[in-house]
Amino acid sequence: MKELVRGHLVRRYKRFLADVILESGDLITAHCPNTGSMKNCVEEGAEVWLSESDNPKRKYRYTWEYIVTSKGHWICVNTGNANNLVEDAVNRGVIKELAGYQTSRREVKYGDENSRIDLLLSGSGKDCYVEVKSVTLLETPAFKGQGCFPDAVSDRGAKHLRELMGVIDRGDRAVLLFCVQHTGIKVVSPADHIDQLYGELIRKAQDHGVEVIAYKVKRYQEGFRLWRSIPVVT
């Protein structure tokens, strides 16, 4: 794992900010790179890990990367890591459903609603459009391992499902990939209790031919990587 700074969470607020007490005893404000509600992820006093920037133009020197829950679960707070994790896993052949493609491109414009696909795979018959969603919501009781997406109403998520159905209509392959960045999650389902429309749309998308899969992270010495698939129950 890259060198990180350890501390303990005081609070998260204004969505993008978190106060942390470092091991030195200093109280600092870190950037929180997560636009979601982070439901069931934020535990005051929990161990957190921060990356440090030497960019003098940055307002906040530290970025909140991980939190360790009272159950011992590691959560990757930085949702921006999801696309990197998926691309790395594709290149290593971990994601069997996405094997055999010769080229990959990221952030390619597509669709009718001015969208960009997270990963476009080509060179093996039909092009494959892969939309990546970071999953960190572990519902209670935690021992059941039930992960859900989204953790807040997501108009953007609904738009992406519509775009993926359009990909199928144009004759290409469409995959929704849940990148599970919570080591305690064992299965993923749409969060109908949070965003009923998203749940309805994901089932409609599956019926339309969109493939829905999930892979979860594992903590290695060199950092976090996707390592195996887990069930998706819709």
Buried (B, 14 or more C-beta within 10 A) or exposed (E): EEEBBEBBBBEBEEEBBBBBBBEEEEEBBBBBBBBBBBBBBBBEEBBBBBBEEEEEEEEBBBBBBBBBBEEEBBBBBBBEBBBBBBBBBBEEEBBEBBEEBEEBEBEBEBBEEEBBBBBBBBEBEEBBBBBBBBBBBBBEEBEEBBBBBBBBBBEEBBBBBBBBBBBBEEEBBBBBBBBBBBBBBBBBBBBBEBBEBBBBBBBEBBEBEBBBBBBBBEBEEEBBBBBEBBEBEE
